[in-house]
Amino acid sequence: MKDNIKNILGVSLAVGVIVFAFSAWVFAKSFLKSSDPARTFNVSAEGEVVAIPDIAEFTYSVISEGGEDIVALQRENTQKANRINEYLKTQSVEDKDIKTTSYGINPRYQYYPCPVGMRVCPPSEIVGYSIYHSVVIKVRDLSRVGELLSGVVENGANSASGLTFSIDDLDKVQSQARDIAIQKAGAKAKATAASAGVRLGKIVSIDESFYTPFYQTRALTEGFDGDSFVPSSPAIEPGSQEIKVSVSVRYEIR
């Protein structure tokens, strides 16, 4: 009786060892198969979304040049800058969309020639000062860009530049382009697997890259009104932007 029990236990133990070894072999084979670079293939695709810009930005500056009375010159520059700021507030431009980017006071020099033979040359002299105050403004209503450009000039700005357009929620547009790219990659992977006569497995890795082209604006200025040299509002065209996302997807071959 005891011998029979020993035999049964021995057979059970042997079967268990065999089952465990077989399971380990199957798992190892499956793991090596899935992680083997030779058992994967790569597809690339691009998703593109054409979006209309909804934000504009431009920089205006108040530049004042005068004599040696720096206090009076600074007062003049500040009055003009404050007048522009008050104008923007009346146009419902929020504080968060008005940002000073630079402010500086620089001396202007008079240089004198140095006669030949003189050991000490005449020193230069400060004959005046230049003050510049630059502000970048963000415009959320694109229909008013030309009006605001003209408005800041009418109220004292003597320089306006750097007009650009952008998309406020760029992440949302990029996500849409990414979805399109991944869908294209999936369709291409299925077609490739069918052509090769293999079964398409799971995604092993995804790499992506974004492309937002540099955007140049177009502005049509109609000239000046009368003798006051107040510019009329330029016609501004925001156009569109192509947001592209490229993906490289690696699939497992089953």
PyRosetta script that sets phi, psi and omega in degrees:
from pyrosetta import init, pose_from_sequence

init()
pose = pose_from_sequence("MKDNIKNILGVSLAVGVIVFAFSAWVFAKSFLKSSDPARTFNVSAEGEVVAIPDIAEFTYSVISEGGEDIVALQRENTQKANRINEYLKTQSVEDKDIKTTSYGINPRYQYYPCPVGMRVCPPSEIVGYSIYHSVVIKVRDLSRVGELLSGVVENGANSASGLTFSIDDLDKVQSQARDIAIQKAGAKAKATAASAGVRLGKIVSIDESFYTPFYQTRALTEGFDGDSFVPSSPAIEPGSQEIKVSVSVRYEIR")
pose.set_psi(1, -47.5)
pose.set_omega(1, 178.7)
pose.set_phi(2, -62.6)
pose.set_psi(2, -38.1)
pose.set_omega(2, 179.4)
pose.set_phi(3, -64.2)
pose.set_psi(3, -38.1)
pose.set_omega(3, 179.7)
pose.set_phi(4, -64.4)
pose.set_psi(4, -42.6)
pose.set_omega(4, 179.6)
pose.set_phi(5, -63.6)
pose.set_psi(5, -41.9)
pose.set_omega(5, 178.1)
pose.set_phi(6, -61.7)
pose.set_psi(6, -40.6)
pose.set_omega(6, 180.0)
pose.set_phi(7, -64.1)
pose.set_psi(7, -42.3)
pose.set_omega(7, 179.9)
pose.set_phi(8, -63.8)
pose.set_psi(8, -44.7)
pose.set_omega(8, 179.2)
pose.set_phi(9, -63.5)
pose.set_psi(9, -39.1)
pose.set_omega(9, 179.7)
pose.set_phi(10, -65.0)
pose.set_psi(10, -42.7)
pose.set_omega(10, 179.3)
pose.set_phi(11, -64.7)
pose.set_psi(11, -42.7)
pose.set_omega(11, -179.9)
pose.set_phi(12, -62.0)
pose.set_psi(12, -42.5)
pose.set_omega(12, 179.8)
pose.set_phi(13, -64.5)
pose.set_psi(13, -40.6)
pose.set_omega(13, -180.0)
pose.set_phi(14, -65.2)
pose.set_psi(14, -41.9)
pose.set_omega(14, 178.3)
pose.set_phi(15, -63.6)
pose.set_psi(15, -40.6)
pose.set_omega(15, 179.0)
pose.set_phi(16, -62.3)
pose.set_psi(16, -42.1)
pose.set_omega(16, 179.0)
pose.set_phi(17, -63.3)
pose.set_psi(17, -41.4)
pose.set_omega(17, -179.7)
pose.set_phi(18, -64.7)
pose.set_psi(18, -44.9)
pose.set_omega(18, 179.7)
pose.set_phi(19, -61.7)
pose.set_psi(19, -44.1)
pose.set_omega(19, -179.7)
pose.set_phi(20, -62.8)
pose.set_psi(20, -43.8)
pose.set_omega(20, -179.2)
pose.set_phi(21, -64.3)
pose.set_psi(21, -39.9)
pose.set_omega(21, 179.7)
pose.set_phi(22, -66.1)
pose.set_psi(22, -42.6)
pose.set_omega(22, 179.4)
pose.set_phi(23, -62.6)
pose.set_psi(23, -42.4)
pose.set_omega(23, 179.3)
pose.set_phi(24, -63.9)
pose.set_psi(24, -37.9)
pose.set_omega(24, 179.6)
pose.set_phi(25, -66.4)
pose.set_psi(25, -43.3)
pose.set_omega(25, 179.0)
pose.set_phi(26, -63.0)
pose.set_psi(26, -43.7)
pose.set_omega(26, -179.5)
pose.set_phi(27, -62.9)
pose.set_psi(27, -45.7)
pose.set_omega(27, -179.0)
pose.set_phi(28, -64.2)
pose.set_psi(28, -39.0)
pose.set_omega(28, 179.8)
pose.set_phi(29, -65.7)
pose.set_psi(29, -42.6)
pose.set_omega(29, 179.2)
pose.set_phi(30, -64.2)
pose.set_psi(30, -42.0)
pose.set_omega(30, -179.2)
pose.set_phi(31, -65.2)
pose.set_psi(31, -45.5)
pose.set_omega(31, -179.9)
pose.set_phi(32, -65.4)
pose.set_psi(32, -34.6)
pose.set_omega(32, 179.9)
pose.set_phi(33, -66.6)
pose.set_psi(33, -43.6)
pose.set_omega(33, -176.8)
pose.set_phi(34, -73.8)
pose.set_psi(34, -28.6)
pose.set_omega(34, -176.8)
pose.set_phi(35, -95.7)
pose.set_psi(35, -2.3)
pose.set_omega(35, -179.3)
pose.set_phi(36, -76.5)
pose.set_psi(36, 120.1)
pose.set_omega(36, 179.1)
pose.set_phi(37, -57.2)
pose.set_psi(37, -27.9)
pose.set_omega(37, 180.0)
pose.set_phi(38, -70.4)
pose.set_psi(38, -14.8)
pose.set_omega(38, -179.3)
pose.set_phi(39, -102.1)
pose.set_psi(39, 21.9)
pose.set_omega(39, 177.7)
pose.set_phi(40, -132.5)
pose.set_psi(40, 163.1)
pose.set_omega(40, 173.4)
pose.set_phi(41, -145.0)
pose.set_psi(41, 160.4)
pose.set_omega(41, -171.8)
pose.set_phi(42, -119.2)
pose.set_psi(42, 141.1)
pose.set_omega(42, 173.6)
pose.set_phi(43, -130.7)
pose.set_psi(43, 149.6)
pose.set_omega(43, 178.5)
pose.set_phi(44, -123.4)
pose.set_psi(44, 148.5)
pose.set_omega(44, 178.8)
pose.set_phi(45, -154.7)
pose.set_psi(45, 160.9)
pose.set_omega(45, -178.9)
pose.set_phi(46, -129.9)
pose.set_psi(46, 136.4)
pose.set_omega(46, 175.1)
pose.set_phi(47, -112.6)
pose.set_psi(47, 138.8)
pose.set_omega(47, -176.6)
pose.set_phi(48, -133.1)
pose.set_psi(48, 135.2)
pose.set_omega(48, 176.0)
pose.set_phi(49, -128.4)
pose.set_psi(49, 128.1)
pose.set_omega(49, 176.0)
pose.set_phi(50, -92.8)
pose.set_psi(50, 117.4)
pose.set_omega(50, -175.4)
pose.set_phi(51, -120.2)
pose.set_psi(51, 149.4)
pose.set_omega(51, 177.0)
pose.set_phi(52, -93.4)
pose.set_psi(52, 124.0)
pose.set_omega(52, 178.0)
pose.set_phi(53, -57.9)
pose.set_psi(53, 145.0)
pose.set_omega(53, 179.4)
pose.set_phi(54, -126.3)
pose.set_psi(54, 6.0)
pose.set_omega(54, 178.5)
pose.set_phi(55, -133.6)
pose.set_psi(55, 136.9)
pose.set_omega(55, 173.6)
pose.set_phi(56, -123.7)
pose.set_psi(56, 147.6)
pose.set_omega(56, 176.1)
pose.set_phi(57, -135.8)
pose.set_psi(57, 142.0)
pose.set_omega(57, 171.9)
pose.set_phi(58, -148.8)
pose.set_psi(58, 159.9)
pose.set_omega(58, -179.0)
pose.set_phi(59, -111.3)
pose.set_psi(59, 134.3)
pose.set_omega(59, 172.4)
pose.set_phi(60, -123.3)
pose.set_psi(60, 153.8)
pose.set_omega(60, -177.7)
pose.set_phi(61, -135.9)
pose.set_psi(61, 147.7)
pose.set_omega(61, 170.1)
pose.set_phi(62, -110.5)
pose.set_psi(62, 113.4)
pose.set_omega(62, -177.5)
pose.set_phi(63, -115.0)
pose.set_psi(63, 123.1)
pose.set_omega(63, -178.8)
pose.set_phi(64, -122.1)
pose.set_psi(64, 133.3)
pose.set_omega(64, 176.9)
pose.set_phi(65, -127.5)
pose.set_psi(65, 136.0)
pose.set_omega(65, -178.5)
pose.set_phi(66, -158.7)
pose.set_psi(66, -162.7)
pose.set_omega(66, -177.0)
pose.set_phi(67, -83.9)
pose.set_psi(67, -149.2)
pose.set_omega(67, -173.2)
pose.set_phi(68, -83.0)
pose.set_psi(68, -9.1)
pose.set_omega(68, 178.6)
pose.set_phi(69, -80.0)
pose.set_psi(69, 84.9)
pose.set_omega(69, -174.4)
pose.set_phi(70, -69.0)
pose.set_psi(70, -29.7)
pose.set_omega(70, -179.8)
pose.set_phi(71, -66.5)
pose.set_psi(71, -45.1)
pose.set_omega(71, 179.0)
pose.set_phi(72, -64.7)
pose.set_psi(72, -39.5)
pose.set_omega(72, -179.3)
pose.set_phi(73, -66.1)
pose.set_psi(73, -40.5)
pose.set_omega(73, 178.6)
pose.set_phi(74, -66.3)
pose.set_psi(74, -38.2)
pose.set_omega(74, 178.4)
pose.set_phi(75, -62.6)
pose.set_psi(75, -42.7)
pose.set_omega(75, 178.5)
pose.set_phi(76, -61.5)
pose.set_psi(76, -45.9)
pose.set_omega(76, -179.2)
pose.set_phi(77, -64.1)
pose.set_psi(77, -42.1)
pose.set_omega(77, -179.0)
pose.set_phi(78, -65.3)
pose.set_psi(78, -39.9)
pose.set_omega(78, 179.3)
pose.set_phi(79, -61.9)
pose.set_psi(79, -42.8)
pose.set_omega(79, 178.7)
pose.set_phi(80, -65.6)
pose.set_psi(80, -44.6)
pose.set_omega(80, -179.9)
pose.set_phi(81, -62.4)
pose.set_psi(81, -41.2)
pose.set_omega(81, 179.1)
pose.set_phi(82, -67.1)
pose.set_psi(82, -36.4)
pose.set_omega(82, 178.6)
pose.set_phi(83, -64.5)
pose.set_psi(83, -39.5)
pose.set_omega(83, 177.0)
pose.set_phi(84, -65.2)
pose.set_psi(84, -41.5)
pose.set_omega(84, -179.9)
pose.set_phi(85, -62.9)
pose.set_psi(85, -41.9)
pose.set_omega(85, 178.0)
pose.set_phi(86, -64.8)
pose.set_psi(86, -38.5)
pose.set_omega(86, 177.0)
pose.set_phi(87, -60.7)
pose.set_psi(87, -45.4)
pose.set_omega(87, -179.6)
pose.set_phi(88, -62.2)
pose.set_psi(88, -36.7)
pose.set_omega(88, 178.7)
pose.set_phi(89, -64.8)
pose.set_psi(89, -37.6)
pose.set_omega(89, 178.7)
pose.set_phi(90, -68.7)
pose.set_psi(90, -19.1)
pose.set_omega(90, 179.0)
pose.set_phi(91, -95.3)
pose.set_psi(91, 15.3)
pose.set_omega(91, 176.3)
pose.set_phi(92, 64.8)
pose.set_psi(92, 27.5)
pose.set_omega(92, 172.2)
pose.set_phi(93, -84.4)
pose.set_psi(93, 123.3)
pose.set_omega(93, -174.4)
pose.set_phi(94, -76.3)
pose.set_psi(94, 156.9)
pose.set_omega(94, 180.0)
pose.set_phi(95, -56.9)
pose.set_psi(95, -38.0)
pose.set_omega(95, -176.7)
pose.set_phi(96, -66.2)
pose.set_psi(96, -16.9)
pose.set_omega(96, -177.9)
pose.set_phi(97, -101.3)
pose.set_psi(97, 9.4)
pose.set_omega(97, 177.4)
pose.set_phi(98, -122.2)
pose.set_psi(98, 116.5)
pose.set_omega(98, -174.3)
pose.set_phi(99, -134.9)
pose.set_psi(99, 122.8)
pose.set_omega(99, 174.0)
pose.set_phi(100, -72.5)
pose.set_psi(100, 126.6)
pose.set_omega(100, -177.9)
pose.set_phi(101, -104.6)
pose.set_psi(101, -24.2)
pose.set_omega(101, 178.1)
pose.set_phi(102, -161.9)
pose.set_psi(102, 149.6)
pose.set_omega(102, 175.5)
pose.set_phi(103, -149.7)
pose.set_psi(103, 129.5)
pose.set_omega(103, -177.6)
pose.set_phi(104, -152.7)
pose.set_psi(104, 152.5)
pose.set_omega(104, 175.2)
pose.set_phi(105, -124.2)
pose.set_psi(105, 120.0)
pose.set_omega(105, -177.4)
pose.set_phi(106, -123.8)
pose.set_psi(106, 135.1)
pose.set_omega(106, 176.3)
pose.set_phi(107, -74.5)
pose.set_psi(107, 150.7)
pose.set_omega(107, 174.0)
pose.set_phi(108, -110.6)
pose.set_psi(108, 131.5)
pose.set_omega(108, -171.7)
pose.set_phi(109, -109.1)
pose.set_psi(109, 149.1)
pose.set_omega(109, 168.2)
pose.set_phi(110, -106.3)
pose.set_psi(110, 119.8)
pose.set_omega(110, -178.3)
pose.set_phi(111, -101.7)
pose.set_psi(111, 144.4)
pose.set_omega(111, -178.2)
pose.set_phi(112, -117.0)
pose.set_psi(112, 144.7)
pose.set_omega(112, 179.3)
pose.set_phi(113, -67.2)
pose.set_psi(113, 151.3)
pose.set_omega(113, 179.9)
pose.set_phi(114, -104.9)
pose.set_psi(114, 107.6)
pose.set_omega(114, -178.6)
pose.set_phi(115, -59.7)
pose.set_psi(115, 147.7)
pose.set_omega(115, 178.9)
pose.set_phi(116, -63.9)
pose.set_psi(116, 132.9)
pose.set_omega(116, 176.9)
pose.set_phi(117, 97.2)
pose.set_psi(117, -13.2)
pose.set_omega(117, 179.8)
pose.set_phi(118, -80.8)
pose.set_psi(118, 132.0)
pose.set_omega(118, 179.2)
pose.set_phi(119, -75.9)
pose.set_psi(119, -34.9)
pose.set_omega(119, -179.6)
pose.set_phi(120, -116.3)
pose.set_psi(120, 120.0)
pose.set_omega(120, -179.4)
pose.set_phi(121, -82.5)
pose.set_psi(121, 150.8)
pose.set_omega(121, 177.6)
pose.set_phi(122, -60.2)
pose.set_psi(122, 131.9)
pose.set_omega(122, -179.2)
pose.set_phi(123, -72.5)
pose.set_psi(123, 153.2)
pose.set_omega(123, 175.0)
pose.set_phi(124, -73.4)
pose.set_psi(124, 157.3)
pose.set_omega(124, -178.3)
pose.set_phi(125, -124.9)
pose.set_psi(125, 144.5)
pose.set_omega(125, 174.0)
pose.set_phi(126, -78.5)
pose.set_psi(126, 120.9)
pose.set_omega(126, -178.2)
pose.set_phi(127, -111.6)
pose.set_psi(127, -5.5)
pose.set_omega(127, 179.7)
pose.set_phi(128, 176.0)
pose.set_psi(128, -174.1)
pose.set_omega(128, -177.8)
pose.set_phi(129, -137.9)
pose.set_psi(129, 155.7)
pose.set_omega(129, 173.5)
pose.set_phi(130, -123.0)
pose.set_psi(130, 133.9)
pose.set_omega(130, 179.0)
pose.set_phi(131, -123.4)
pose.set_psi(131, 131.8)
pose.set_omega(131, 176.8)
pose.set_phi(132, -128.3)
pose.set_psi(132, 140.2)
pose.set_omega(132, 179.9)
pose.set_phi(133, -135.3)
pose.set_psi(133, 111.2)
pose.set_omega(133, -175.6)
pose.set_phi(134, -111.8)
pose.set_psi(134, 139.2)
pose.set_omega(134, -177.0)
pose.set_phi(135, -135.7)
pose.set_psi(135, 137.8)
pose.set_omega(135, 172.8)
pose.set_phi(136, -104.5)
pose.set_psi(136, 135.0)
pose.set_omega(136, -178.1)
pose.set_phi(137, -120.4)
pose.set_psi(137, 137.4)
pose.set_omega(137, 177.7)
pose.set_phi(138, -104.1)
pose.set_psi(138, 127.7)
pose.set_omega(138, -177.7)
pose.set_phi(139, -112.1)
pose.set_psi(139, 122.6)
pose.set_omega(139, -176.9)
pose.set_phi(140, -98.3)
pose.set_psi(140, -11.0)
pose.set_omega(140, 174.6)
pose.set_phi(141, -112.3)
pose.set_psi(141, 99.8)
pose.set_omega(141, -172.2)
pose.set_phi(142, -64.6)
pose.set_psi(142, -20.5)
pose.set_omega(142, 179.5)
pose.set_phi(143, -69.7)
pose.set_psi(143, -11.0)
pose.set_omega(143, -175.6)
pose.set_phi(144, -110.1)
pose.set_psi(144, 6.4)
pose.set_omega(144, -176.7)
pose.set_phi(145, -61.0)
pose.set_psi(145, -49.7)
pose.set_omega(145, -179.0)
pose.set_phi(146, -61.9)
pose.set_psi(146, -40.4)
pose.set_omega(146, 179.2)
pose.set_phi(147, -61.8)
pose.set_psi(147, -43.6)
pose.set_omega(147, -178.8)
pose.set_phi(148, -71.8)
pose.set_psi(148, -34.8)
pose.set_omega(148, 175.6)
pose.set_phi(149, -59.2)
pose.set_psi(149, -46.4)
pose.set_omega(149, 178.8)
pose.set_phi(150, -69.0)
pose.set_psi(150, -36.0)
pose.set_omega(150, -177.5)
pose.set_phi(151, -63.5)
pose.set_psi(151, -40.9)
pose.set_omega(151, -179.0)
pose.set_phi(152, -69.2)
pose.set_psi(152, -32.2)
pose.set_omega(152, 177.2)
pose.set_phi(153, -69.5)
pose.set_psi(153, -42.4)
pose.set_omega(153, 178.7)
pose.set_phi(154, -60.8)
pose.set_psi(154, -29.0)
pose.set_omega(154, -175.6)
pose.set_phi(155, -99.2)
pose.set_psi(155, 11.0)
pose.set_omega(155, 171.1)
pose.set_phi(156, 129.3)
pose.set_psi(156, -13.0)
pose.set_omega(156, 178.6)
pose.set_phi(157, -72.4)
pose.set_psi(157, 137.0)
pose.set_omega(157, 177.5)
pose.set_phi(158, -117.3)
pose.set_psi(158, 16.6)
pose.set_omega(158, 173.5)
pose.set_phi(159, -154.1)
pose.set_psi(159, 133.1)
pose.set_omega(159, 176.6)
pose.set_phi(160, -143.2)
pose.set_psi(160, 129.2)
pose.set_omega(160, -174.7)
pose.set_phi(161, -159.9)
pose.set_psi(161, 179.7)
pose.set_omega(161, 171.9)
pose.set_phi(162, 68.5)
pose.set_psi(162, 36.0)
pose.set_omega(162, 179.1)
pose.set_phi(163, -72.2)
pose.set_psi(163, 122.3)
pose.set_omega(163, 178.8)
pose.set_phi(164, -136.3)
pose.set_psi(164, 156.4)
pose.set_omega(164, 176.7)
pose.set_phi(165, -119.7)
pose.set_psi(165, 148.5)
pose.set_omega(165, 179.6)
pose.set_phi(166, -151.2)
pose.set_psi(166, 174.3)
pose.set_omega(166, 179.1)
pose.set_phi(167, -107.2)
pose.set_psi(167, 125.6)
pose.set_omega(167, -174.4)
pose.set_phi(168, -63.7)
pose.set_psi(168, -51.3)
pose.set_omega(168, -179.8)
pose.set_phi(169, -102.0)
pose.set_psi(169, 73.3)
pose.set_omega(169, -177.2)
pose.set_phi(170, -67.3)
pose.set_psi(170, -33.8)
pose.set_omega(170, -179.7)
pose.set_phi(171, -59.0)
pose.set_psi(171, -38.6)
pose.set_omega(171, -179.5)
pose.set_phi(172, -64.3)
pose.set_psi(172, -43.1)
pose.set_omega(172, -179.6)
pose.set_phi(173, -68.9)
pose.set_psi(173, -40.4)
pose.set_omega(173, 177.6)
pose.set_phi(174, -63.2)
pose.set_psi(174, -36.3)
pose.set_omega(174, 177.8)
pose.set_phi(175, -63.8)
pose.set_psi(175, -39.5)
pose.set_omega(175, 177.5)
pose.set_phi(176, -64.1)
pose.set_psi(176, -43.0)
pose.set_omega(176, 178.7)
pose.set_phi(177, -65.7)
pose.set_psi(177, -36.3)
pose.set_omega(177, 178.5)
pose.set_phi(178, -64.3)
pose.set_psi(178, -42.9)
pose.set_omega(178, 178.8)
pose.set_phi(179, -59.0)
pose.set_psi(179, -42.5)
pose.set_omega(179, 179.4)
pose.set_phi(180, -64.0)
pose.set_psi(180, -42.6)
pose.set_omega(180, -178.9)
pose.set_phi(181, -63.8)
pose.set_psi(181, -42.7)
pose.set_omega(181, -179.2)
pose.set_phi(182, -67.9)
pose.set_psi(182, -38.1)
pose.set_omega(182, 176.8)
pose.set_phi(183, -62.6)
pose.set_psi(183, -42.2)
pose.set_omega(183, 177.3)
pose.set_phi(184, -63.9)
pose.set_psi(184, -41.4)
pose.set_omega(184, 179.5)
pose.set_phi(185, -63.3)
pose.set_psi(185, -40.5)
pose.set_omega(185, 178.8)
pose.set_phi(186, -63.4)
pose.set_psi(186, -42.5)
pose.set_omega(186, 179.0)
pose.set_phi(187, -64.9)
pose.set_psi(187, -40.4)
pose.set_omega(187, 179.3)
pose.set_phi(188, -66.6)
pose.set_psi(188, -38.4)
pose.set_omega(188, 179.4)
pose.set_phi(189, -65.0)
pose.set_psi(189, -41.9)
pose.set_omega(189, 178.7)
pose.set_phi(190, -63.2)
pose.set_psi(190, -42.3)
pose.set_omega(190, 179.6)
pose.set_phi(191, -65.8)
pose.set_psi(191, -40.2)
pose.set_omega(191, 179.4)
pose.set_phi(192, -65.2)
pose.set_psi(192, -44.1)
pose.set_omega(192, 179.4)
pose.set_phi(193, -63.5)
pose.set_psi(193, -40.7)
pose.set_omega(193, 179.2)
pose.set_phi(194, -64.3)
pose.set_psi(194, -40.7)
pose.set_omega(194, 179.3)
pose.set_phi(195, -66.2)
pose.set_psi(195, -33.7)
pose.set_omega(195, -179.2)
pose.set_phi(196, -85.3)
pose.set_psi(196, -8.0)
pose.set_omega(196, -180.0)
pose.set_phi(197, 72.0)
pose.set_psi(197, 31.7)
pose.set_omega(197, 178.3)
pose.set_phi(198, -122.0)
pose.set_psi(198, 166.2)
pose.set_omega(198, 177.4)
pose.set_phi(199, -93.3)
pose.set_psi(199, 136.3)
pose.set_omega(199, -179.0)
pose.set_phi(200, -81.0)
pose.set_psi(200, 128.1)
pose.set_omega(200, 179.8)
pose.set_phi(201, -98.5)
pose.set_psi(201, -159.4)
pose.set_omega(201, -177.0)
pose.set_phi(202, -78.6)
pose.set_psi(202, 166.0)
pose.set_omega(202, 176.7)
pose.set_phi(203, -75.6)
pose.set_psi(203, 129.7)
pose.set_omega(203, 180.0)
pose.set_phi(204, -92.9)
pose.set_psi(204, -40.7)
pose.set_omega(204, -179.1)
pose.set_phi(205, -157.8)
pose.set_psi(205, 157.4)
pose.set_omega(205, 176.8)
pose.set_phi(206, -136.9)
pose.set_psi(206, 128.3)
pose.set_omega(206, 172.8)
pose.set_phi(207, -119.3)
pose.set_psi(207, 143.3)
pose.set_omega(207, -178.5)
pose.set_phi(208, -140.4)
pose.set_psi(208, 158.3)
pose.set_omega(208, 176.3)
pose.set_phi(209, -144.6)
pose.set_psi(209, 149.3)
pose.set_omega(209, -177.5)
pose.set_phi(210, -109.9)
pose.set_psi(210, 151.4)
pose.set_omega(210, 175.9)
pose.set_phi(211, -139.9)
pose.set_psi(211, 116.3)
pose.set_omega(211, 173.5)
pose.set_phi(212, -121.7)
pose.set_psi(212, 109.9)
pose.set_omega(212, -174.8)
pose.set_phi(213, -65.9)
pose.set_psi(213, 150.0)
pose.set_omega(213, 175.3)
pose.set_phi(214, -64.5)
pose.set_psi(214, 132.5)
pose.set_omega(214, -173.3)
pose.set_phi(215, -112.5)
pose.set_psi(215, 123.7)
pose.set_omega(215, 176.4)
pose.set_phi(216, -105.6)
pose.set_psi(216, 136.9)
pose.set_omega(216, -177.8)
pose.set_phi(217, -88.7)
pose.set_psi(217, 163.8)
pose.set_omega(217, 173.4)
pose.set_phi(218, -120.6)
pose.set_psi(218, 126.7)
pose.set_omega(218, 179.0)
pose.set_phi(219, -129.6)
pose.set_psi(219, 130.1)
pose.set_omega(219, 179.1)
pose.set_phi(220, -110.4)
pose.set_psi(220, 108.8)
pose.set_omega(220, -179.2)
pose.set_phi(221, -93.9)
pose.set_psi(221, 130.0)
pose.set_omega(221, -174.8)
pose.set_phi(222, -88.3)
pose.set_psi(222, 0.5)
pose.set_omega(222, 177.4)
pose.set_phi(223, 108.7)
pose.set_psi(223, -151.0)
pose.set_omega(223, -175.2)
pose.set_phi(224, -122.5)
pose.set_psi(224, 152.9)
pose.set_omega(224, -178.3)
pose.set_phi(225, -97.4)
pose.set_psi(225, 109.8)
pose.set_omega(225, 172.4)
pose.set_phi(226, 64.9)
pose.set_psi(226, -151.2)
pose.set_omega(226, -177.1)
pose.set_phi(227, -89.7)
pose.set_psi(227, -4.7)
pose.set_omega(227, -175.7)
pose.set_phi(228, -80.9)
pose.set_psi(228, -10.2)
pose.set_omega(228, -179.6)
pose.set_phi(229, 56.8)
pose.set_psi(229, 33.6)
pose.set_omega(229, 174.1)
pose.set_phi(230, -92.5)
pose.set_psi(230, 117.7)
pose.set_omega(230, -175.8)
pose.set_phi(231, -68.4)
pose.set_psi(231, 140.9)
pose.set_omega(231, 173.1)
pose.set_phi(232, -74.4)
pose.set_psi(232, 163.0)
pose.set_omega(232, -175.8)
pose.set_phi(233, -67.5)
pose.set_psi(233, 124.4)
pose.set_omega(233, 178.2)
pose.set_phi(234, -72.2)
pose.set_psi(234, 147.4)
pose.set_omega(234, 176.0)
pose.set_phi(235, -81.1)
pose.set_psi(235, 119.8)
pose.set_omega(235, -175.6)
pose.set_phi(236, -110.2)
pose.set_psi(236, 131.5)
pose.set_omega(236, -179.8)
pose.set_phi(237, -119.3)
pose.set_psi(237, 110.4)
pose.set_omega(237, -177.4)
pose.set_phi(238, -72.5)
pose.set_psi(238, -25.1)
pose.set_omega(238, -179.9)
pose.set_phi(239, 66.3)
pose.set_psi(239, -146.7)
pose.set_omega(239, -179.6)
pose.set_phi(240, -143.0)
pose.set_psi(240, 164.9)
pose.set_omega(240, 178.8)
pose.set_phi(241, -128.7)
pose.set_psi(241, 140.4)
pose.set_omega(241, 176.3)
pose.set_phi(242, -98.3)
pose.set_psi(242, 113.6)
pose.set_omega(242, 178.0)
pose.set_phi(243, -98.8)
pose.set_psi(243, 120.1)
pose.set_omega(243, -175.8)
pose.set_phi(244, -119.3)
pose.set_psi(244, 139.9)
pose.set_omega(244, 174.0)
pose.set_phi(245, -127.4)
pose.set_psi(245, 125.3)
pose.set_omega(245, 176.9)
pose.set_phi(246, -105.9)
pose.set_psi(246, 135.2)
pose.set_omega(246, 178.6)
pose.set_phi(247, -124.2)
pose.set_psi(247, 146.7)
pose.set_omega(247, 173.2)
pose.set_phi(248, -123.4)
pose.set_psi(248, 112.8)
pose.set_omega(248, -172.7)
pose.set_phi(249, -114.4)
pose.set_psi(249, 127.8)
pose.set_omega(249, 177.2)
pose.set_phi(250, -103.7)
pose.set_psi(250, 127.1)
pose.set_omega(250, -177.9)
pose.set_phi(251, -110.7)
pose.set_psi(251, 152.1)
pose.set_omega(251, 174.8)
pose.set_phi(252, -85.3)
pose.set_psi(252, 143.2)
pose.set_omega(252, 173.0)
pose.set_phi(253, -99.3)
pose.set_psi(253, 121.8)
pose.set_omega(253, -179.8)
pose.set_phi(254, -91.1)
pose.dump_pdb("model.pdb")
